[in-house]
Amino acid sequence: MAENGYAKPVLVTTEWLGEHLKDDNLVVVEVDESPDLYEEGHIPGAFKLHWRDDLQDPVERDLVDRETFERLLGERGIGNDTTVIVYGDKNNWFAAYAYWYLKIYGHEDLRILDGGRQKWIEEGLEVTTDIPSGAAKTYRAKERDEEIRAYRDQVREWLGASERALVDVRSPGEYAGDLIAPPGYEQEGAQRGGHIPTAASIPWASAVRDDWTFKSAGELRELYGGKGVTPEKEVTAYCRIGERSAHTWFVLRELLGYENVRNYDGSWTEWGNLVDVPIEKGS
């Protein structure tokens, strides 16, 4: 059992990372909601991944293809057996998205820096503007793991099933339909506001403490279990474009050990634009 009662040892502390930065076969990757932060200063040796430009297909709304993914990791010195530590801003919002993404393609030795970029900087730990250079490696991705991803037709088919739970991790205003998108993202909204019927409202950041670290397993079980999101159910999480819900996916599957958790990355920008699908408004 991992620290704080977590199901898997998928978090590292700032102290641990500071001691292991120069370990062989360990690569640190920063993934921010605001990608320019990396150039302002990052953990020494950390590579940058841009959540959109690197991780999303430029034409189709999908993940990059397998060959592009392999090149992306290989160029950053990541091999199949490399220990990868991801971190970022905003409570590791996009770091969790990158974690889910790497799991889609089967990377095994993967952790998140608990507390992320904010905690590292708040503790006065070293940052640099130097861009790392290292020997490229050959990476071979696995076939996509479709068991941790949900698609719109599946979500619709599963609505109302007693053995399933649906989690809307957006803000209460988005869930109620008062907001189409978070402030600053209005141009990326949907035609309609509201939420998918049967979805429980559990905002993603409620899983994190004031110091940007994840709450204990006991606190998290109470948070999700109190809304009917329990381990025996098959759970699907969604948000606006799939990044906040990847954070909740990480909490449920990796920290709490729920066996069947999917991220619906089409999320509200897809569902709220579909013709002839059910939508509810109100809290």
C-alpha positions in Angstrom: 0.0 0.0 0.0 1.3 3.4 -0.9 1.5 6.4 1.3 -1.7 8.0 2.6 -3.6 4.7 1.9 -3.3 5.0 -1.8 -3.7 1.9 -3.9 -0.6 2.4 -6.1 2.7 4.1 -5.6 2.1 6.6 -8.3 3.1 9.9 -6.5 6.5 11.2 -5.7 7.2 14.0 -3.3 9.3 17.1 -4.0 11.9 15.8 -1.6 12.1 12.5 -3.3 12.4 14.1 -6.8 15.1 16.5 -5.5 17.2 13.5 -4.4 16.6 11.5 -7.6 16.8 14.1 -10.4 20.1 12.7 -11.7 19.1 9.1 -11.5 19.9 7.1 -14.7 16.8 6.3 -16.7 14.5 8.8 -15.0 13.0 11.6 -17.1 10.9 14.5 -15.8 8.3 16.1 -18.0 6.4 19.4 -17.4 2.9 19.7 -18.9 1.1 23.0 -18.1 -2.2 24.6 -18.8 -0.2 27.7 -19.5 2.7 26.2 -21.6 4.8 29.4 -21.6 5.5 28.8 -17.9 8.1 26.2 -18.8 10.3 28.9 -20.5 10.1 31.0 -17.3 11.7 28.3 -15.3 11.3 24.6 -14.8 12.8 21.7 -12.8 16.3 21.1 -13.9 16.4 18.5 -16.7 12.7 18.5 -17.3 11.4 18.3 -20.8 8.3 20.1 -22.0 5.2 18.6 -23.5 2.5 20.9 -24.9 -0.9 19.5 -24.0 -2.3 20.6 -27.4 0.5 21.0 -29.9 2.3 17.7 -28.9 -0.5 15.5 -27.6 -3.5 16.2 -29.9 -3.9 15.5 -33.6 -3.8 18.8 -35.5 -6.6 17.8 -37.8 -8.8 15.2 -36.1 -10.0 15.6 -32.6 -8.1 12.7 -31.2 -4.8 11.6 -29.7 -1.8 11.7 -32.0 -1.1 8.4 -33.8 1.1 5.7 -32.5 4.1 6.6 -34.6 4.0 10.3 -33.6 3.7 9.3 -29.9 6.7 7.0 -30.2 8.8 9.8 -31.8 7.5 12.3 -29.2 8.8 10.2 -26.3 11.9 8.9 -28.0 13.1 12.5 -28.7 12.9 13.2 -25.0 15.1 10.4 -24.1 12.2 8.2 -22.9 12.4 4.4 -23.5 9.9 1.8 -22.6 11.6 1.1 -19.3 12.2 4.7 -18.3 10.7 6.1 -15.1 8.7 9.1 -16.2 7.7 11.8 -13.6 5.1 14.3 -14.9 4.2 17.6 -13.2 2.5 20.9 -14.1 0.6 23.9 -12.9 -3.0 24.2 -11.7 -2.9 21.3 -9.3 -1.3 19.0 -11.9 -4.4 19.4 -14.1 -2.6 18.7 -17.4 0.0 16.5 -15.8 -2.8 14.1 -15.0 -4.0 14.4 -18.6 -0.5 13.5 -19.8 -0.4 10.6 -17.3 -3.7 9.2 -18.7 -2.4 9.7 -22.2 0.8 7.8 -21.6 -1.3 5.0 -20.0 -3.4 4.9 -23.2 -0.3 3.9 -25.1 0.9 1.5 -22.4 3.8 3.3 -20.6 4.2 1.4 -17.3 6.7 3.3 -15.0 4.9 6.6 -14.6 4.4 8.9 -11.6 3.1 12.4 -10.8 4.9 14.9 -8.6 2.5 15.5 -5.8 1.9 19.3 -5.5 3.2 19.9 -8.9 4.9 23.0 -10.2 3.4 25.3 -7.4 4.8 23.2 -4.6 8.2 22.9 -6.1 8.5 26.7 -6.5 6.8 27.5 -3.2 9.5 25.4 -1.4 12.2 27.4 -3.1 13.7 24.5 -5.0 15.9 24.9 -8.0 14.5 25.9 -11.4 16.3 26.7 -14.6 15.6 28.1 -18.1 18.1 25.7 -19.6 16.6 23.3 -22.2 17.8 19.8 -21.6 19.6 17.7 -24.3 20.0 14.0 -24.1 20.4 11.0 -26.3 17.2 10.0 -28.1 15.9 6.6 -27.5 13.7 4.2 -29.5 10.2 3.9 -28.0 7.7 1.3 -28.9 4.1 2.1 -27.9 1.5 -0.6 -27.2 -1.9 -0.7 -28.9 -4.2 1.9 -27.4 -5.9 0.8 -24.1 -9.5 1.4 -24.9 -10.6 0.2 -21.5 -9.6 3.6 -19.9 -11.3 5.8 -22.5 -15.0 6.3 -23.2 -16.8 7.5 -26.4 -20.1 9.3 -26.8 -22.0 6.3 -28.0 -20.9 4.2 -25.0 -21.8 7.0 -22.6 -25.3 7.3 -24.1 -25.8 3.5 -24.0 -24.7 3.4 -20.3 -27.0 6.1 -19.1 -29.0 5.1 -16.1 -27.4 1.7 -15.6 -27.3 0.8 -11.9 -23.9 -0.7 -12.1 -22.4 2.5 -13.5 -21.6 6.0 -12.3 -21.0 9.1 -14.3 -19.0 12.0 -12.8 -19.1 15.6 -14.1 -15.9 17.2 -12.7 -16.6 20.7 -14.0 -17.5 23.7 -11.9 -21.0 23.9 -10.4 -21.8 26.7 -12.8 -20.9 24.6 -15.8 -22.8 21.6 -14.4 -25.9 23.7 -13.8 -25.8 25.2 -17.3 -25.2 28.7 -16.2 -21.8 28.7 -17.9 -20.9 27.1 -21.2 -17.2 27.0 -20.4 -14.9 28.3 -17.6 -14.0 32.0 -17.7 -11.5 32.7 -20.4 -12.6 29.7 -22.5 -15.9 31.0 -23.8 -14.8 30.7 -27.4 -14.3 26.9 -26.9 -17.8 26.2 -25.5 -20.7 24.1 -26.7 -24.1 25.0 -28.2 -25.9 24.1 -25.1 -25.2 24.2 -21.3 -26.0 21.7 -18.7 -24.9 18.2 -17.8 -25.3 14.6 -18.9 -28.3 13.1 -17.1 -27.5 11.0 -14.0 -24.0 12.6 -13.7 -22.9 13.4 -10.1 -21.2 16.8 -9.7 -17.8 16.4 -8.1 -15.5 19.3 -9.2 -12.0 17.9 -10.0 -10.1 20.2 -7.7 -12.0 19.1 -4.6 -9.6 16.1 -4.6 -6.7 18.4 -3.8 -5.6 20.2 -0.6 -4.6 23.9 -0.2 -1.0 23.0 -0.6 -1.7 21.5 -4.1 -1.2 17.9 -2.9 -3.8 15.1 -3.2 -6.0 14.4 -0.3 -5.6 11.2 1.6 -7.3 8.0 0.4 -9.8 8.2 3.3 -10.8 11.8 2.4 -11.1 10.8 -1.3 -13.2 7.8 -0.6 -15.6 9.9 1.4 -15.7 12.6 -1.3 -16.6 10.2 -4.1 -18.5 7.6 -2.1 -20.8 10.2 -0.7 -22.0 10.9 -4.2 -22.5 7.3 -5.1 -19.2 6.9 -7.0 -18.1 3.6 -5.3 -15.5 1.0 -6.2 -17.8 -1.7 -7.5 -19.2 0.5 -10.2 -17.9 1.2 -13.7 -17.2 4.9 -13.6 -16.9 7.4 -16.4 -15.6 10.9 -15.8 -16.0 13.9 -18.1 -15.4 17.7 -18.1 -15.2 20.2 -21.0 -12.4 18.7 -23.2 -11.2 15.8 -21.1 -8.3 17.2 -19.2 -9.9 17.9 -15.8 -11.7 14.5 -16.0 -8.3 12.8 -16.6 -7.3 14.3 -13.2 -10.4 12.6 -11.6 -9.7 9.4 -13.6 -6.2 9.4 -12.0 -7.6 9.9 -8.5 -10.2 7.1 -8.8 -8.2 4.5 -10.7 -4.6 5.1 -9.5 -5.0 6.5 -6.0 -8.1 4.7 -4.9 -7.7 1.6 -7.0 -11.1 1.5 -8.7 -10.8 -1.2 -11.3 -13.1 0.2 -14.0 -12.7 3.9 -14.7 -12.8 5.7 -18.1 -12.2 9.2 -19.2 -14.7 10.5 -21.7 -12.4 13.0 -23.4 -14.9 14.1 -25.9 -16.6 15.6 -22.9 -19.0 18.6 -22.9 -17.6 20.3 -26.1 -18.8 17.1 -27.9 -21.9 16.2 -25.9 -23.2 19.8 -25.8 -23.0 20.0 -29.6 -24.6 16.7 -30.5 -28.0 16.5 -32.0 -30.6 14.5 -30.2 -28.9 13.6 -27.0 -30.4 14.2 -23.5 -29.2 17.2 -21.4 -30.2 18.3 -17.9 -29.9 21.8 -16.4 -29.8 22.9 -12.8 -27.8 21.8 -9.8 
